[in-house]
């Protein structure tokens, strides 16, 4: 089992940047593919980015491609989401998630979730 704790959210103006972190504890971090998801008020949770267990493969939703970058540091049991050129529509609670084996972009494929961190982008 793995426990996940997100940090780094906040309020930023449109065009700004934020870097989210997700610290993992428990079983060996490198055995998990990791993902970032987000949920805006009144909307379903949606996929943003995923990274393979080794970190050599990444995948992004079209809505964030070219603006967000996912990365991981297996030595520090941490996954990051660098968010640039933020837009008001990026406002949401951001969650990191873990699953054993390969990457996935569906909510139901992830077994472990953090508590979320709020990102608010003002226009």
N, C-alpha and C positions, 0 to 999 in steps of 0.2 A: 504494500500500500504506500501511497505517496501523499504528502500534504503540501498544498500550494498556497502561497501568500503573495498577492499582488501589491505593488506600490508604484508611486510616481504620477498618479492622476492629478488633475487640478483644472483650473480655469485659465484659458489662453485665448488670445485674440485670433481671429481668422488670419491664416498665413503663418502662424507661429508653429512651434515644435514642442513636443513632449517625448520623454522616454519612459516607457513603462518597464518595470522589472517584475519578475515572478520567481520567488525563491522556493525551492523544493526541498523537502526533507523526507526521510523514510528510505525506501528501497533505492537501489542504484539508479541515479537520475538518467544515466545514459541508456538505460533499457526502455525509455519512454520517448515516443514521438510527442511533440508539444504543439499546441495550437493556441491562438488568440481568437476570441469571439467577442461580440459586442451586442448590447441590447439597449435600444432606445425606448423611451416611454411609449407604451401602447403597442409596441412592435415585438415580433418574435426575435429570439436570439439568433444572430447570424455570424457566419464564418468571416474572419478577416485574414488570417495568415496561419501557416503551419510550417514546421521544420522537422526534418528527419532526426533520427536518434543521433547520428554522427554530426549533424549540422551541415552536411554537404548538399542537401536538397531542400528547397523552399517552394512554397506555393502561396499565391495571394488571390484574394477576391478581386474582381475587376475594379470595384469601387475604391480600392486602396492601392492598387498596383502602381508603382512608380513614385508613391509618396511614403509608404510604410516599408520598413525593413525589419524582418525577424531574424534574430541571432540567438545563439546559446553559448554558454561557457560551462562545459561539463565538469570542469575542475572545481567550479564554484556553485554547481547545482542551480544555475540561474538561466532563465530565458528572458530575452528583451524584445521590446517592440519600439523601434524608433519611428516616430510619427512626425512627418514634415508637411508643410503646406496644408495645415489643418483647415477644415471647412466647418461651418456650423452643423452640417449634416453628419459630421463625425461625432457629435455629442451623443454619449451613451455611457453605460457602465461596461467596462472592459473586463473580460474574464480570461484567465489562462486555464488550460486544460491539458491533461496528460492521458495517453493511451499506450498500451504495450504494442510493440511491433510497428507497423508502418503508419505513415501520415494519413490523415483523413480530413475531410472538410464538412462532415455532418455532425451536428451536435450529439446525436445518439451514439456515435462511435467512440466517444470519449468517456472514460470511466471516472476520472477524478477532476474536480473543479475547485478553483479558489473562490474567495468570497466576493471578488470584484473590486474595481477601483473606478471612481467617477471621472470622466473626462468631459469638460464643458468648453465649447468653442463659441465665443461671442462674435457677432458680425460687426 
